[in-house]
């Protein structure tokens, strides 16, 4: 089954069930975890996808990023989630920015379940770039977007 075929049920859910996906937790359950599964991750394996990963900053304790994806025993991707429909503005980026700087992650993703913004540290090492290098919209994507998204699959 192709990636586009695997995405179709998730796209339908995002369109048809959006009025029922009203909280961050509902967004994670209905949209974000299925997206990670489509990309090949075992969301039930805490050695692969770590929920509520602790990313303490200085003296501020209890800071947690929603998900951390492991690759070869190292944190590779941080995912900060917001409720469906929420604008992914600077305040939410700042939160991901803080988490990124205290982890060995190479990528950070800010998402509301439909829009996915992918960041890295191309300008300065271990300092998240201000602008995403890739944006994926679950409801408005093309074949090129899917090809780019494949690069973030488990394979």
C-alpha positions in Angstrom: 0.0 0.0 0.0 1.4 3.4 -1.0 1.9 6.3 1.4 -0.9 8.2 -0.2 -3.3 5.3 0.3 -2.3 4.9 3.9 -2.9 8.7 4.4 -6.5 8.7 3.0 -8.2 7.5 6.2 -6.3 10.1 8.3 -7.2 12.8 5.8 -10.9 11.8 6.0 -10.7 11.8 9.8 -9.2 15.3 9.9 -11.9 16.6 7.6 -14.9 14.7 9.0 -14.2 14.5 12.7 -12.6 17.9 13.3 -15.5 19.2 15.4 -14.9 16.4 17.8 -11.1 16.9 18.0 -11.2 19.8 20.4 -8.2 19.3 22.8 -4.5 18.7 22.5 -4.9 15.1 23.8 -7.7 14.4 21.2 -5.4 15.8 18.5 -2.6 13.6 19.6 -4.8 10.5 19.7 -6.8 11.1 16.5 -4.2 12.6 14.2 -0.6 12.8 15.4 -0.1 9.2 16.7 -1.8 7.8 13.5 0.5 10.0 11.4 3.5 8.5 13.2 2.2 5.0 12.6 1.8 5.7 8.9 5.4 6.8 8.9 6.3 3.4 10.3 6.9 4.2 14.0 5.6 1.9 16.8 3.9 4.5 19.0 3.4 1.9 21.7 7.2 1.2 22.0 8.7 3.6 24.5 12.1 2.8 23.2 11.0 4.3 19.8 8.5 7.0 20.6 8.8 8.5 24.0 5.7 10.5 25.2 6.2 13.4 27.6 10.0 13.4 27.1 11.7 15.4 29.9 13.6 18.3 28.4 14.5 20.3 31.6 16.0 23.7 30.9 18.4 25.1 33.5 16.7 25.4 36.9 13.3 25.0 35.3 12.3 21.4 36.0 9.4 19.4 34.6 9.6 20.7 31.1 8.3 18.0 28.7 8.1 17.8 25.0 5.1 15.8 23.8 7.0 13.2 21.9 10.7 12.3 21.3 11.5 9.8 18.5 14.5 7.6 19.0 16.9 6.5 16.3 19.8 4.1 17.1 19.3 4.8 20.8 19.5 8.6 20.5 16.8 11.2 20.5 16.4 12.2 16.8 13.2 14.2 16.5 11.2 16.2 19.0 7.5 16.8 18.4 5.6 19.6 20.1 1.8 19.2 19.7 -1.0 21.7 19.9 -4.8 21.3 19.6 -6.3 21.0 16.1 -7.0 24.4 14.6 -4.5 26.2 16.8 -2.3 28.7 15.1 1.3 27.6 15.3 2.6 31.0 16.3 5.9 32.2 17.7 5.0 31.4 21.3 4.7 27.7 20.4 7.8 27.8 18.4 9.7 29.2 21.4 8.6 26.3 23.4 10.0 23.8 20.9 13.2 26.0 20.6 13.8 25.6 24.3 13.4 21.9 24.3 15.6 21.5 21.2 18.6 23.3 22.8 18.8 20.8 25.7 18.5 17.6 23.7 20.6 15.9 21.1 17.7 16.0 18.6 18.5 16.8 15.0 14.9 17.8 14.1 12.0 19.5 15.8 8.3 19.3 14.6 5.6 21.7 15.7 2.1 20.5 14.8 -1.6 20.9 15.4 -2.3 17.6 13.8 -3.0 19.0 10.3 -0.1 21.4 9.8 3.4 20.0 10.5 6.3 22.4 10.6 9.8 20.8 10.4 12.8 22.6 11.9 16.5 21.9 12.3 19.7 23.6 13.2 21.1 24.4 9.8 22.2 27.9 10.7 23.7 27.3 14.2 24.4 23.9 15.7 22.0 23.0 18.5 20.0 26.2 18.0 16.7 25.7 16.2 16.3 27.8 13.0 13.6 30.4 13.1 11.9 29.2 10.0 10.8 25.7 9.1 12.7 24.0 6.2 9.5 22.0 5.4 5.8 22.3 6.0 3.3 19.5 5.5 -0.4 20.1 5.4 -2.4 16.9 5.9 -5.4 18.5 4.1 -3.5 20.2 1.3 -0.4 18.3 0.0 1.0 17.1 -3.2 3.2 14.2 -4.4 6.3 16.3 -3.8 5.3 17.0 -0.2 4.7 13.2 0.4 8.1 12.4 -1.0 9.7 14.9 1.4 7.7 13.6 4.3 8.9 10.0 3.5 12.4 11.2 4.6 11.0 11.3 8.1 9.7 7.7 8.1 11.3 5.1 10.3 13.1 3.6 7.3 
